[in-house]
């Protein structure tokens, strides 16, 4: 049996990265760099869902 682990930390980090990405998309001067926040967003989303 595999032990259940808490994913609360990953959900918090996912929402932090999501907020950073949205901020970057809404700021005209750094809009072109929003893709730099994508790896963190996708990684912590998949960890929160316990996919990886």
C-alpha positions in Angstrom: 0.0 0.0 0.0 1.2 3.4 -0.9 1.0 6.1 1.9 -1.2 9.1 1.3 0.8 12.3 1.2 -0.5 15.9 1.7 -0.6 18.0 -1.5 -1.5 21.3 0.3 2.0 22.7 -0.2 1.8 21.9 -3.9 -1.6 23.6 -4.3 -0.3 26.7 -2.6 2.8 26.8 -4.8 0.6 26.2 -7.9 -1.6 29.2 -7.1 1.5 31.3 -6.4 2.9 30.5 -9.8 -0.5 31.0 -11.4 -0.7 34.5 -9.9 2.8 35.3 -11.2 1.8 34.1 -14.6 -1.4 36.1 -14.7 0.4 39.2 -13.4 3.0 38.7 -16.2 0.2 38.4 -18.8 -1.5 41.6 -17.6 1.7 43.7 -17.5 2.4 45.0 -21.0 6.2 45.4 -20.5 6.7 41.8 -19.4 3.9 40.1 -21.3 6.3 38.4 -23.7 8.0 36.6 -20.8 4.9 34.9 -19.3 6.2 31.6 -20.7 8.9 31.6 -18.0 6.2 31.0 -15.4 4.7 28.0 -17.3 7.1 25.3 -16.0 6.4 26.2 -12.4 2.7 26.3 -13.0 2.5 23.0 -14.8 4.9 21.2 -12.5 3.1 22.2 -9.3 -0.3 21.5 -10.8 0.8 18.0 -11.7 2.3 17.4 -8.3 -0.8 18.7 -6.6 -2.9 16.2 -8.6 -0.4 13.6 -7.6 0.4 12.7 -11.3 4.1 12.8 -10.8 
